[in-house]
Amino acid sequence: MRELVLALAIALFLAVTAVAEPVPEPSAYRRENYRAEVPETLSGARVVDTPEVVKLWKEHGAVFVDVLPHTPKPPELPAGTVWKEKIREDIPGSVWLANVGYGVLNEEMEAFFRTNLEKLTGGSNEKALLFYCQEKCWMSWNAAKRAVEWGYQQVLWYPHGTDGWIAAGQPVEKAVPLQPEILRR
C-alpha cells in the first residue's frame, strides 16, 4: 500500500511540475516559431474564449478575420507539375486575410492588411474585429496587436482558433484567401 501511495505522490508531483509556465506577453511582434504556446493576454485587445466566440458568431457581433498563412501556387511551376492546394476550413462568414500575421510585413502586405481592415469595418475604428488562426498560433496574436496599434478600439483575439471552434462542435466551411495583387502575379 505504501508503494502505491508513494507512486501516486510521485506521479502527482511530476504532473504539477510539468505544467508550463505562462508565456509572458512580449512588447514586440513574434518573428519566428509561430506555432508555439501563446500568452494569455494582448494589451489593448480582449481575449475571448470559445463560448463567447460562438455567441458573437451567432449574433453577427464582430467581423471574423482568419489570418492563417497560405502559400499560393507558384506561377513558375513547369507544365504538368502537380500542385496540391491545402484546404482551409474556417469559421463560416470569416474573411481569410492570409499572411498578415507575420512579425514583419513588407510594404505591400501591410497596405493589403490596412486596406482590407478599413473595408471590413466600413472605415470605423469602433467595429469589433475578431482575429484567429489555429491553437498555439502567433499569427493571430501579431495581427490583433497590429489592429490595436492602428487604432481599432474593439479588437478581439481568439487564441484557440479553429481548433477550439471545431472541438466545440461548431461548423466550418471551406475558405479561400484574399490575396494582394503582388501574390497573384
C-alpha positions in Angstrom: 0.0 0.0 0.0 2.9 2.4 0.9 4.4 1.8 -2.6 1.1 2.7 -4.3 0.8 5.9 -2.2 4.4 6.8 -3.0 3.9 6.1 -6.7 0.8 8.3 -6.7 2.6 11.1 -4.9 5.4 11.0 -7.4 3.0 11.0 -10.3 1.2 13.9 -8.9 4.4 15.8 -8.3 5.5 15.2 -11.9 2.2 16.3 -13.3 2.2 19.5 -11.3 5.8 20.4 -12.1 5.2 19.6 -15.8 2.6 22.4 -16.1 4.2 25.0 -18.3 4.8 28.5 -17.0 2.5 31.1 -18.6 4.1 32.8 -21.7 4.7 36.4 -20.9 3.2 39.0 -23.3 6.1 40.4 -25.4 6.3 44.0 -26.3 7.2 43.3 -29.9 5.8 41.0 -32.6 6.7 37.4 -32.7 9.1 36.8 -35.7 9.8 33.1 -35.6 8.4 29.8 -34.3 4.8 30.9 -34.9 3.4 27.6 -33.7 4.1 27.7 -30.0 2.5 28.5 -26.7 1.0 32.0 -26.8 0.4 34.4 -23.9 -2.9 34.7 -22.2 -3.1 38.4 -22.8 -2.8 41.0 -25.5 -2.7 44.6 -24.3 -5.4 46.7 -25.9 -7.4 43.7 -27.0 -9.9 41.5 -25.4 -9.1 37.8 -25.3 -12.2 35.7 -26.0 -13.0 32.0 -25.3 -15.0 29.6 -27.4 -18.4 30.2 -25.8 -18.1 33.9 -26.3 -16.9 33.5 -29.9 -19.9 31.2 -30.6 -22.2 33.9 -29.2 -20.5 36.6 -31.3 -20.8 34.5 -34.4 -24.5 33.7 -33.9 -25.3 37.4 -33.2 -23.0 38.7 -36.0 -21.3 40.7 -33.3 -17.9 41.0 -34.9 -16.0 40.8 -38.2 -14.2 37.4 -38.1 -10.7 37.6 -39.6 -8.8 34.4 -40.2 -5.0 35.1 -40.6 -3.7 31.6 -41.2 -0.8 31.7 -43.7 -1.3 30.4 -47.2 1.1 29.5 -49.9 -0.4 30.2 -53.3 0.5 28.0 -56.3 3.8 29.3 -57.7 3.2 30.8 -61.2 6.5 29.4 -62.5 5.7 25.8 -61.9 6.6 23.7 -65.0 3.6 22.5 -67.0 2.3 19.2 -65.7 3.6 19.7 -62.2 1.1 18.5 -59.6 0.2 21.2 -57.1 -1.9 20.1 -54.1 -3.7 23.1 -52.6 -4.0 22.9 -48.8 -7.6 23.1 -47.8 -8.5 25.5 -45.1 -11.8 25.2 -43.3 -12.6 28.1 -41.1 -15.4 29.8 -39.2 -18.3 30.4 -41.6 -18.5 34.0 -42.7 -14.9 34.8 -41.9 -12.6 36.7 -44.2 -9.3 35.0 -44.7 -6.5 37.6 -44.8 -3.6 35.2 -45.3 -0.1 36.0 -44.3 -0.9 39.2 -42.4 0.2 37.7 -39.0 4.0 37.6 -39.7 6.2 39.5 -37.3 7.4 41.7 -40.2 5.2 42.7 -43.1 6.6 44.2 -46.3 5.0 47.4 -47.6 2.6 45.6 -49.9 1.3 43.2 -47.3 0.9 46.0 -44.7 -1.1 48.0 -47.3 -3.2 44.9 -48.1 -3.9 44.4 -44.4 -4.8 48.0 -43.6 -6.9 48.4 -46.7 -8.9 45.3 -46.0 -9.5 46.2 -42.3 -10.8 49.5 -43.5 -13.1 47.8 -46.0 -14.3 45.3 -43.4 -15.1 47.9 -40.8 -16.6 50.5 -43.2 -13.9 52.8 -42.1 -15.0 52.7 -38.4 -12.3 52.0 -35.8 -15.1 51.0 -33.4 -16.3 48.0 -35.3 -15.4 44.8 -33.5 -12.7 42.7 -35.2 -12.1 39.1 -34.1 -8.7 37.7 -35.1 -7.9 34.0 -35.1 -5.8 31.3 -36.7 -5.2 27.9 -35.0 -4.4 27.0 -31.4 -0.9 27.9 -30.4 -0.5 30.3 -33.4 1.2 33.6 -33.0 -0.1 34.8 -36.4 -3.5 35.9 -34.8 -1.7 37.5 -31.9 0.5 39.5 -34.2 -2.4 40.5 -36.4 -4.6 41.6 -33.5 -1.7 43.6 -32.0 -1.3 45.5 -35.3 -5.0 46.3 -35.3 -4.7 47.7 -31.8 -1.7 49.8 -32.8 -3.6 51.1 -35.8 -6.3 52.4 -33.5 -9.0 49.8 -33.7 -11.0 50.1 -30.5 -12.7 46.7 -30.3 -10.0 44.1 -31.1 -10.8 40.6 -30.0 -8.3 37.8 -30.0 -9.4 34.1 -30.1 -6.2 32.1 -29.2 -7.9 28.7 -29.6 -8.7 29.5 -33.3 -10.3 26.9 -35.5 -9.0 24.1 -33.3 -11.1 25.4 -30.3 -14.1 26.1 -32.6 -14.1 22.6 -34.1 -13.6 21.0 -30.7 -16.8 22.7 -29.6 -18.7 21.0 -32.4 -19.2 24.2 -34.4 -19.5 24.3 -38.2 -16.7 25.2 -40.6 -16.6 26.0 -44.3 -14.0 25.8 -47.0 -12.2 29.1 -47.2 -10.5 31.0 -50.0 -7.9 33.5 -49.0 -8.0 37.1 -50.2 -4.5 37.9 -51.5 -2.8 41.1 -52.5 -2.1 41.6 -56.2 1.6 41.1 -55.6 1.0 37.5 -54.7 -1.2 36.8 -57.8 1.4 37.7 -60.4 
